Amino acid sequence: MSLSQKDSNKYPSTFTVDNFSSTTKLASNEVKLPMGSRDTINEKEYNPFDHRQVDHPTATSGALIHLLKSSLGTGILAMPNAFKNGGLIFGFVGTIIVGILCTHCVQLLVAASHEICKRSKQPVLGFSETAGAVFEHGPKKLRGWSTTAKLVVDIALVVTYFMGSAVYVVFISTSIKQLVDYYQPDLGWDAIPYMFLFLVPLIICCQIRELKYLVPFSFLANIFLVTSFAITLYYIFDDMEHIGEDVEYVGTINTIPLFFSTVIFAMEGIGVVMPVENNMKKPQHFLGCPGVLYSAMTCVVALYTVIGFFGYMKYGSETTASVTYNIPTDHVLAQVAKVLIAAAVFFTYALQFYVPMDITWRKLLRDRLQPRFHNLGQVLVRTVAVTLTAGVAAAVPDLEPIIGLVGSICFSTLGLLIPSILDIVLRLEIGFGWMKWRLYKNIILILFSIFALVSGSYASILSLINEE
């Protein structure tokens, strides 16, 4: 590879949402050493960290902030409802356990990426590239599954973020509905008309294809989100003399699966982990103790546990799918919080939508259309995709079941199941440690992810049927 080619293939200078895709930018920016080159022959053990080319690498503190930002989203507002389904004590312990499991699975993915980068002599790999390379450099009998593994991860990313966009539509519509019902109680609309009322603005925003033009939206969304969190916390901790009334300590067998699904939905941010790690100035600081991963997830688990615990203690059986629905609508401050959270979700939608749209366009559509039709194709596909998310939201207009479905089906697969399987394949040739303890540990993780998937989906669907 010539020097000019290397210069043109440098990695993104900053962490951006396009890196959320396992293949966006990363696939086209792989810097491979030519086989037989002096570097390849003389290097005893390839160190991918020494070969990464990042224009403006992210400092360790910056990576920590990025990881916190990716994990602290609107899902935190659903944590009191998760405690309602799990019970106060079970929810407290369960949230910590789920946090540990999610963190460990992220560690498995990053460690697998590091190991497979050494084997394949590539400086950086995304999520799906890691999955494909693990099989490609694994046992001979499994190498034929490399392309399938990569495709499965891409599909999982598309479905996960697409369904997450549908959750955003539900969140926006139900938040605005509360305010309209307060000021115009005679209108009597349910949530569905509001979904399609916001459809045109969402379609327009999602026509923006360059992420640099979405930065102002992200900036506003962060400000609105932090402000609404602060107001919500004020109402949670204000006037708590009724603590302990109408509070269950352990949920029922029918509601505990919803607890796990909601917590997994709220806590999982595995789609952004590899981009954060790939852009670090000192990627060796991502893992380890203390490291970026464990420091960030400790803060996330602690905050989620506090919000869920005290939010459920405050509102008891009246706790709703989002704690912002519990704060009094007749207070001006509460109305500000509801408007801000709806605006924050609205401005975040285009960023959430970018991931599945980017993968779908590059993998399925771009090469099938002639270049002169690319612009029109982008407009049509983006319009149809946004409309489909609104259609999914309209089909499941209740926030709690759709969060349960997305958490159980999407995030349990992407965040728990796939990393565990990759670790097993990776270790088939290097061993599983003393008495194969890593194998049994991964099997337990796989069984837990399947339990979360099946039971959470069943409980969510059953909840929908009962509401109808």
C-alpha positions as CSV (number, residue, x, y, z in Angstrom):
1,M,0.0,0.0,0.0
2,S,1.4,3.4,-1.0
3,L,1.9,6.2,1.4
4,S,-0.9,8.2,-0.2
5,Q,-3.3,5.3,0.1
6,K,-2.5,5.0,3.8
7,D,-3.1,8.7,4.3
8,S,-6.5,8.5,2.6
9,N,-7.5,5.5,4.8
10,K,-7.0,7.1,8.2
11,Y,-9.6,6.5,10.7
12,P,-12.3,9.0,11.7
13,S,-10.9,11.8,13.9
14,T,-13.7,11.8,16.4
15,F,-16.2,9.5,17.8
16,T,-19.4,9.8,15.7
17,V,-22.7,8.0,15.5
18,D,-21.7,6.5,12.2
19,N,-19.3,4.4,14.1
20,F,-22.2,2.8,15.9
21,S,-22.6,0.6,12.9
22,S,-20.3,-2.4,13.1
23,T,-19.1,-1.7,9.5
24,T,-19.6,2.0,8.9
25,K,-16.2,3.6,8.1
26,L,-14.4,0.7,9.8
27,A,-14.8,-1.8,7.0
28,S,-13.4,0.6,4.4
29,N,-10.7,1.9,6.7
30,E,-8.9,-1.3,7.6
31,V,-5.2,-0.9,7.3
32,K,-3.8,-4.3,6.5
33,L,-0.1,-5.1,6.4
34,P,0.9,-6.7,3.1
35,M,1.6,-10.4,3.5
36,G,5.3,-11.0,3.3
37,S,6.2,-7.4,4.2
38,R,9.1,-6.7,6.5
39,D,6.7,-5.7,9.3
40,T,4.7,-8.9,8.9
41,I,7.8,-11.2,8.8
42,N,9.9,-9.6,11.5
43,E,7.1,-8.9,14.0
44,K,7.0,-11.7,16.5
45,E,3.5,-10.8,17.8
46,Y,1.4,-8.3,15.9
47,N,0.2,-5.5,18.2
48,P,-2.8,-3.8,16.7
49,F,-2.5,-0.8,18.9
50,D,0.9,0.1,17.3
51,H,-0.7,0.1,13.8
52,R,-3.8,2.2,14.4
53,Q,-4.0,5.4,12.5
54,V,-6.3,8.0,14.1
55,D,-6.1,11.6,13.1
56,H,-7.3,12.9,16.5
57,P,-7.5,10.0,18.9
58,T,-9.8,10.2,21.9
59,A,-8.2,10.6,25.3
60,T,-9.0,8.1,28.1
61,S,-11.2,10.7,29.8
62,G,-13.0,11.4,26.5
63,A,-13.7,7.7,25.9
64,L,-15.1,7.5,29.4
65,I,-17.5,10.4,28.6
66,H,-18.5,8.8,25.3
67,L,-19.3,5.5,27.0
68,L,-21.3,7.1,29.7
69,K,-23.2,9.2,27.1
70,S,-24.1,6.1,25.1
71,S,-25.4,4.2,28.2
72,L,-27.2,7.0,29.9
73,G,-30.3,7.5,27.7
74,T,-34.0,7.6,27.9
75,G,-34.0,4.0,29.2
76,I,-33.1,5.3,32.6
77,L,-36.6,6.8,32.9
78,A,-38.0,3.3,32.6
79,M,-36.0,2.0,35.6
80,P,-38.7,2.7,38.3
81,N,-41.1,0.7,36.2
82,A,-38.5,-2.1,36.0
83,F,-38.4,-2.1,39.8
84,K,-42.2,-2.2,39.8
85,N,-42.1,-5.4,37.8
86,G,-39.2,-7.0,39.7
87,G,-39.9,-5.7,43.2
88,L,-37.9,-3.4,45.4
89,I,-35.4,-5.9,46.8
90,F,-35.3,-8.2,43.7
91,G,-34.9,-5.2,41.5
92,F,-32.0,-3.8,43.5
93,V,-30.1,-7.0,43.4
94,G,-31.2,-7.9,39.9
95,T,-30.1,-4.5,38.4
96,I,-26.6,-5.0,39.8
97,I,-26.4,-8.6,38.5
98,V,-27.6,-7.5,35.0
99,G,-25.1,-4.7,35.0
100,I,-22.3,-7.1,35.9
101,L,-23.4,-9.5,33.1
102,C,-23.7,-6.7,30.5
103,T,-20.3,-5.4,31.5
104,H,-18.7,-8.8,31.3
105,C,-20.2,-9.4,27.8
106,V,-18.8,-6.1,26.6
107,Q,-15.4,-7.2,28.0
108,L,-15.7,-10.5,26.1
109,L,-16.4,-8.6,22.8
110,V,-13.5,-6.2,23.2
111,A,-11.1,-8.9,24.2
112,A,-12.2,-11.1,21.3
113,S,-11.6,-8.1,19.0
114,H,-8.1,-7.5,20.4
115,E,-7.2,-11.2,20.0
116,I,-8.6,-11.6,16.5
117,C,-6.8,-8.3,15.4
118,K,-3.6,-10.0,16.4
119,R,-4.4,-13.2,14.5
120,S,-5.6,-11.4,11.3
121,K,-3.0,-8.6,11.6
122,Q,-5.5,-5.8,11.4
123,P,-5.3,-2.7,13.6
124,V,-9.0,-2.4,14.2
125,L,-12.3,-4.3,13.7
126,G,-15.9,-3.3,14.2
127,F,-18.6,-5.5,15.8
128,S,-19.6,-7.5,12.8
129,E,-16.0,-7.7,11.4
130,T,-15.0,-9.1,14.8
131,A,-17.7,-11.8,14.6
132,G,-16.8,-12.7,11.0
133,A,-13.0,-12.8,11.8
134,V,-13.5,-15.0,14.9
135,F,-15.1,-17.7,12.8
136,E,-12.7,-17.1,9.9
137,H,-9.6,-17.7,12.1
138,G,-11.3,-20.3,14.3
139,P,-11.5,-24.1,13.8
140,K,-11.6,-25.2,10.2
141,K,-15.0,-26.7,10.5
142,L,-16.4,-23.3,11.5
143,R,-14.7,-21.1,9.0
144,G,-17.5,-21.4,6.5
145,W,-19.7,-19.6,9.0
146,S,-17.7,-16.4,8.8
147,T,-19.9,-14.6,6.4
148,T,-23.0,-15.7,8.2
149,A,-21.7,-14.5,11.5
150,K,-21.0,-11.1,10.1
151,L,-24.4,-10.9,8.5
152,V,-26.2,-12.0,11.7
153,V,-24.5,-9.2,13.6
154,D,-25.4,-6.6,11.0
155,I,-29.0,-7.8,11.0
156,A,-29.1,-7.7,14.8
157,L,-27.8,-4.1,14.7
158,V,-30.4,-3.0,12.1
159,V,-33.3,-4.6,13.9
160,T,-32.1,-3.3,17.3
161,Y,-31.7,0.3,16.3
162,F,-34.8,0.2,14.1
163,M,-36.9,-1.0,17.0
164,G,-35.2,1.5,19.2
165,S,-36.4,4.2,16.8
166,A,-40.0,2.9,17.2
167,V,-39.6,3.2,21.0
168,Y,-38.6,6.8,20.4
169,V,-41.8,7.5,18.4
170,V,-43.9,6.0,21.2
171,F,-42.0,8.1,23.8
172,I,-42.5,11.4,21.9
173,S,-46.2,10.8,21.2
174,T,-47.1,9.8,24.7
175,S,-45.2,12.7,26.3
176,I,-47.0,15.2,24.1
177,K,-50.3,13.5,24.6
178,Q,-50.1,14.1,28.3
179,L,-49.7,17.8,27.9
180,V,-52.5,18.1,25.2
181,D,-54.8,16.1,27.4
182,Y,-54.2,18.5,30.3
183,Y,-54.8,21.7,28.2
184,Q,-57.4,20.2,25.8
185,P,-59.2,17.4,27.7
186,D,-62.1,17.4,25.2
187,L,-59.8,16.4,22.3
188,G,-59.7,12.8,23.3
189,W,-56.9,11.6,21.0
190,D,-55.0,8.5,21.8
191,A,-51.2,8.2,21.1
192,I,-51.5,7.1,17.5
193,P,-52.5,10.4,15.9
194,Y,-49.6,12.1,17.6
195,M,-47.2,9.6,16.1
196,F,-48.3,10.5,12.5
197,L,-48.4,14.2,13.4
198,F,-44.7,14.0,14.1
199,L,-44.0,11.8,11.1
200,V,-43.3,14.6,8.6
201,P,-40.8,16.4,10.8
202,L,-39.1,13.2,11.5
203,I,-38.9,12.3,7.8
204,I,-37.4,15.8,7.1
205,C,-34.8,15.4,9.9
206,C,-33.8,11.9,8.7
207,Q,-33.0,13.2,5.2
208,I,-29.8,14.6,6.7
209,R,-27.1,12.2,5.6
210,E,-24.0,13.8,7.0
211,L,-23.5,13.4,10.7
212,K,-21.7,16.7,11.0
213,Y,-25.0,18.4,10.3
214,L,-26.6,16.4,13.1
215,V,-24.2,17.6,15.8
216,P,-26.4,20.6,16.8
217,F,-29.3,18.2,17.2
218,S,-27.2,16.0,19.5
219,F,-26.0,19.0,21.4
220,L,-29.6,20.2,22.0
221,A,-30.7,16.7,22.9
222,N,-28.1,16.4,25.6
223,I,-29.0,19.7,27.2
224,F,-32.7,18.9,27.1
225,L,-32.1,15.4,28.5
226,V,-29.9,16.5,31.4
227,T,-32.4,19.2,32.3
228,S,-35.4,16.8,32.3
229,F,-33.4,14.3,34.4
230,A,-32.7,17.0,37.0
231,I,-36.3,18.0,37.2
232,T,-37.5,14.4,37.4
233,L,-35.0,13.7,40.2
234,Y,-36.4,16.8,42.0
235,Y,-39.9,15.4,42.0
236,I,-38.7,11.9,43.0
237,F,-36.9,13.1,46.1
238,D,-39.4,15.8,47.0
239,D,-42.0,14.9,49.6
240,M,-41.1,11.3,50.2
241,E,-43.0,10.8,53.5
242,H,-45.1,8.0,51.8
243,I,-42.1,5.8,51.2
244,G,-42.9,2.1,51.6
245,E,-46.6,2.4,50.9
246,D,-47.9,0.0,48.2
247,V,-44.5,-1.3,47.4
248,E,-43.7,-5.0,46.6
249,Y,-40.4,-6.4,47.5
250,V,-40.3,-9.3,45.0
251,G,-42.2,-9.4,41.7
252,T,-44.3,-12.2,40.4
253,I,-43.3,-14.9,38.0
254,N,-45.3,-13.0,35.3
255,T,-43.6,-9.6,35.8
256,I,-40.0,-10.5,36.6
257,P,-39.2,-11.3,32.9
258,L,-40.4,-7.7,32.1
259,F,-37.9,-6.5,34.7
260,F,-35.0,-8.2,33.0
261,S,-36.1,-7.0,29.6
262,T,-36.4,-3.4,30.7
263,V,-33.1,-3.3,32.5
264,I,-31.3,-4.9,29.5
265,F,-32.9,-2.4,27.2
266,A,-32.0,0.5,29.5
267,M,-28.4,-0.6,30.2
268,E,-27.1,-2.1,27.0
269,G,-24.9,0.1,24.8
270,I,-22.8,-2.6,23.1
271,G,-23.4,-1.1,19.7
272,V,-21.1,1.8,20.5
273,V,-18.4,0.0,22.4
274,M,-16.1,-0.9,19.6
275,P,-16.1,2.5,18.0
276,V,-15.2,4.1,21.3
277,E,-12.4,1.6,21.9
278,N,-11.2,1.9,18.3
279,N,-10.7,5.6,18.5
280,M,-8.9,5.7,21.8
281,K,-5.4,7.2,22.1
282,K,-4.5,4.5,24.6
283,P,-6.9,1.6,23.8
284,Q,-5.1,-0.6,26.4
285,H,-6.8,1.6,29.0
286,F,-10.3,0.5,27.9
287,L,-10.1,-2.8,29.8
288,G,-8.4,-3.5,33.0
289,C,-9.2,-2.3,36.5
290,P,-9.7,0.5,36.8
291,G,-10.4,1.0,33.1
292,V,-12.8,3.0,30.9
293,L,-15.3,0.1,30.7
294,Y,-15.5,-0.7,34.4
295,S,-15.4,2.9,35.5
296,A,-18.3,3.9,33.2
297,M,-20.4,0.8,33.9
298,T,-20.0,1.3,37.7
299,C,-21.4,4.8,37.4
300,V,-24.2,3.6,35.0
301,V,-25.2,0.7,37.3
302,A,-25.2,2.9,40.4
303,L,-27.2,5.6,38.8
304,Y,-29.8,3.2,37.3
305,T,-30.1,1.4,40.6
306,V,-30.7,4.7,42.5
307,I,-33.3,6.0,40.0
308,G,-35.1,2.7,39.8
309,F,-35.1,2.1,43.6
310,F,-36.2,5.6,44.7
311,G,-38.5,6.1,41.8
312,Y,-40.5,3.0,42.6
313,M,-40.4,3.8,46.3
314,K,-41.9,7.2,45.5
315,Y,-44.7,6.1,43.2
316,G,-45.3,2.5,44.1
317,S,-48.0,0.7,42.1
318,E,-48.7,3.9,40.3
319,T,-45.3,3.9,38.6
320,T,-45.7,4.2,34.8
321,A,-43.6,3.0,31.9
322,S,-41.6,6.3,32.1
323,V,-41.2,8.1,35.4
324,T,-41.7,11.4,33.6
325,Y,-45.4,10.3,33.2
326,N,-45.7,10.2,37.0
327,I,-44.6,13.8,37.7
328,P,-47.6,16.1,38.0
329,T,-48.8,17.6,34.7
330,D,-50.4,20.6,36.4
331,H,-47.0,21.9,37.6
332,V,-45.2,24.2,35.2
333,L,-41.8,22.7,36.0
334,A,-43.1,19.3,35.3
335,Q,-44.6,20.4,32.0
336,V,-41.2,21.8,31.1
337,A,-39.6,18.4,31.8
338,K,-42.1,16.6,29.6
339,V,-41.6,19.0,26.7
340,L,-37.8,18.8,27.1
341,I,-37.7,15.0,27.2
342,A,-40.0,14.8,24.1
343,A,-37.7,17.3,22.3
344,A,-34.6,15.4,23.4
345,V,-36.0,12.2,22.0
346,F,-37.1,13.9,18.8
347,F,-33.6,15.3,18.2
348,T,-32.0,12.0,19.0
349,Y,-34.2,10.1,16.6
350,A,-32.1,11.0,13.5
351,L,-29.0,9.8,15.2
352,Q,-30.7,6.5,16.3
353,F,-32.0,6.1,12.8
354,Y,-28.7,6.7,11.1
355,V,-27.3,3.3,12.2
356,P,-29.9,0.9,10.5
357,M,-30.2,3.2,7.5
358,D,-26.5,3.2,6.9
359,I,-26.2,-0.5,7.1
360,T,-29.3,-1.1,4.9
361,W,-28.2,1.4,2.3
362,R,-24.6,0.1,2.0
363,K,-25.3,-3.6,2.3
364,L,-28.6,-3.9,0.4
365,L,-29.3,-1.0,-1.9
366,R,-26.4,1.2,-2.9
367,D,-24.8,-1.3,-5.4
368,R,-28.2,-2.3,-6.8
369,L,-29.0,1.2,-8.0
370,Q,-27.3,3.2,-10.7
371,P,-25.4,6.2,-9.3
372,R,-27.8,8.7,-10.9
373,F,-30.6,7.2,-8.8
374,H,-28.8,7.2,-5.5
375,N,-30.1,10.6,-4.3
376,L,-33.7,9.7,-5.1
377,G,-33.2,6.2,-3.7
378,Q,-31.9,7.7,-0.4
379,V,-34.9,10.0,-0.1
380,L,-37.4,7.2,-0.8
381,V,-35.8,4.6,1.4
382,R,-35.4,7.0,4.4
383,T,-39.1,8.1,4.0
384,V,-40.3,4.5,3.9
385,A,-38.1,3.5,6.8
386,V,-39.2,6.4,9.1
387,T,-42.9,5.6,8.2
388,L,-42.3,2.0,9.1
389,T,-41.0,2.9,12.5
390,A,-44.1,4.9,13.1
391,G,-46.2,2.0,11.9
392,V,-44.5,-0.3,14.4
393,A,-45.0,2.2,17.1
394,A,-48.7,2.5,16.1
395,A,-49.1,-1.3,16.3
396,V,-47.6,-1.3,19.8
397,P,-48.5,2.2,21.2
398,D,-47.9,1.2,24.8
399,L,-44.3,2.0,25.9
400,E,-43.9,-0.7,28.5
401,P,-44.5,-3.8,26.2
402,I,-42.4,-2.4,23.3
403,I,-39.5,-1.7,25.7
404,G,-39.8,-5.2,26.9
405,L,-39.9,-6.6,23.4
406,V,-36.9,-4.6,22.2
407,G,-34.9,-5.5,25.3
408,S,-35.7,-9.2,25.3
409,I,-35.4,-9.8,21.5
410,C,-32.8,-7.3,20.4
411,F,-30.5,-6.3,23.2
412,S,-30.3,-9.8,24.9
413,T,-29.2,-11.2,21.5
414,L,-26.8,-8.4,20.6
415,G,-25.4,-7.7,24.0
416,L,-25.4,-11.1,25.8
417,L,-25.8,-14.0,23.3
418,I,-23.5,-13.0,20.5
419,P,-20.4,-12.1,22.7
420,S,-20.7,-15.3,24.6
421,I,-20.8,-17.4,21.4
422,L,-17.8,-15.5,20.0
423,D,-15.8,-16.2,23.1
424,I,-16.5,-19.9,22.9
425,V,-15.5,-20.1,19.2
426,L,-12.4,-18.0,20.0
427,R,-11.3,-20.4,22.8
428,L,-12.0,-23.7,21.0
429,E,-8.3,-23.9,20.0
430,I,-6.7,-22.1,22.9
431,G,-8.6,-23.7,25.8
432,F,-11.1,-22.6,28.4
433,G,-9.0,-22.6,31.5
434,W,-9.1,-24.7,34.6
435,M,-11.7,-27.4,34.3
436,K,-13.1,-25.5,31.3
437,W,-14.7,-22.9,33.6
438,R,-15.0,-20.3,30.8
439,L,-17.0,-22.7,28.7
440,Y,-19.5,-23.3,31.5
441,K,-19.6,-19.6,32.3
442,N,-20.4,-18.8,28.7
443,I,-23.1,-21.5,28.5
444,I,-24.7,-19.9,31.6
445,L,-24.6,-16.5,29.8
446,I,-26.2,-18.0,26.7
447,L,-28.9,-19.7,28.7
448,F,-29.6,-16.4,30.6
449,S,-29.9,-14.5,27.3
450,I,-32.3,-17.2,25.9
451,F,-34.3,-17.0,29.1
452,A,-34.5,-13.2,28.8
453,L,-35.4,-13.5,25.1
454,V,-38.2,-16.1,25.5
455,S,-39.7,-15.0,28.8
456,G,-39.4,-11.3,28.1
457,S,-41.0,-11.7,24.7
458,Y,-43.8,-13.8,26.2
459,A,-44.5,-11.5,29.0
460,S,-44.5,-8.4,26.7
461,I,-46.9,-10.1,24.2
462,L,-49.1,-11.3,27.1
463,S,-49.2,-7.7,28.5
464,L,-50.3,-6.5,25.1
465,I,-53.0,-9.1,24.8
466,N,-54.3,-8.3,28.3
467,E,-54.5,-4.6,27.5
468,E,-56.5,-5.3,24.4
